[in-house]
Amino acid sequence: MSRIQANLLLLFAAAIWGGGFVAQSTAMKSIGPFWFIGLRFAVATVVVLPFVLMESRKARQPLTSRNWLSFVMIGVALFGGAATQQLGLLTTTVTNSSFITGLYVVFVPVIAVIFMRRSPHWIIWPAALMALCGIYLLSGGSLSSLTTGDLLTVICALFWAAQITLAGSAVNETARPLAISAIQFAVTAALALAVAALVEPISLASIQAALGEILYVGIFSSGLAFALQVIGQRYTTAPQAAIFLSSEALFGASLGALVLGETMGPLGYAGCALMFAAMLAVELVPELVRRRNAAA
């Protein structure tokens, strides 16, 4: 595969994820947020299972009880992220949700500094400041204008960052990314369905009304886009992959405007641009500095 083809695959994956924000928002016209989360991740579990079986046949070592526990904890973090994001979409726009969620890129290294005592790259701190300024501008220059959904989505980005950090450690230890995906999807589905059964009404008609969104997010956002990401990143550079995958936020905002008619003021767009710049800086600057040092 050529680098251009690989980058186009990554761009397609980002577009699928961007469309997922719209699907998550429109689904809640028919179904409760926890039923939607539970059903989408149940579908995602089924989609990933055949690939897990293939992976397990090639595995050199069996999984230990400690590995299984770590997989479950990753699922708990994923549930926290999915729940806060979905609840946030009740009172925030797809545009705000897509850009604020993308801040997990900035939060991942911050979590590594706080909990793992890893020395951060210098770009982390200016990027974090840029992200905070971006949220401030997104609110229209007044933090009191931030909705409950915006604040929930900030918490979502923190959960996403925790999930990525835990999953990264587990992958390095077990070399079983597909098993991790299946377990975290299954745990999220089970937790969400348990909560939904307690607090949300459900009917066959509501499931049928949201079935398109459930299948889109379950099959395409979780199954297909994940596969495209894995394939594409094998044939391109890390900086280019970061740029194309970060465009998820841009696709989410664009589709929110086209499909849902969402708009925002000049300050909001400036805030989105600042947050997007922070995401790219965290991904690109360390890699570019490393390459320059290697060349020297």
Steps between C-alpha positions, in 0.01 A plus 500: 500500500633847412522776759229696319265201513579446869431865582169481310404198713577698817298794368208263432527363855491854640194579287323190637578607857382853424172361371470305823444823693199583282362146537542515878311829513209406272452157662391659827184632335378141519697319770660573837876562518581189702294269280679647199844448659416144605364395163776669293774332699319165495506526120867604510582197714342264249681672212842463664461143633601311181824698485564427869479127430754536219729699728474247784611215272822687422566609861819364655389522863161461669346794680541511878240601758690828537465560125127435514463742793685770311275444196193544720640825645552628145134419435395696810697802373341461156154487660576822690605672178207369297245589770621856558530563126152368426339688791691810396344488154160558662598861576794583272548510126671241283762765414587568865498130584732402215762764582486468880518119477815539288676654799581146618807545279619770740383321816681170431851636566372702797367178656836335433671783690264487800452126547802340333761762586613517138695806391282692253606654174516878535217546247247352745471810715445761227263258327299456822480879536388530136230240564369687805494826301317316223227385741471856631452636146258217418285625788485842331744660742298417811544176692147540635383439142642148501216249514480196723562298184825687431626428853396134474693477172814634671459217753447266204837606355663419835341152501612451137855597598494251790368229270773564244770500770378172652451338159850604391655330802287188450587471131872528576467227762277253312523588128125426480334823370193323363438313824523829685252655256248217543520495880474877537203507259328216689558661841367834375195332348425308821536806726293722271221244459488449878463874559249534217282222640482688830446859387372510139185371331538289189280359225553309178374803309768726651774251413371473144489880470866529604620180331680681219707708743568198723628293207701787352684574824529134601621363166672787327632729778621208714570222249587642158669823610715312750617262224571790262706674766712192568558437128567862406751567778719215371570683175538866598698713744388581855472878435285447191283246681447749783386771261251280315357333814464835680273614218227298679409824683475692174277235345280498810458878487441506123239225511335668800460813287386316185268241653378675816536864397726589792670842502728696734650847524852614401633442854375142490678430175817659641472271802462193277805605299704548817403159638575335167841668495568367852407146390733515201784655702496219757509237225739664253760702690659210698524286185648780291754586771597132529556476126706818489719374786541163327602668176754715684 
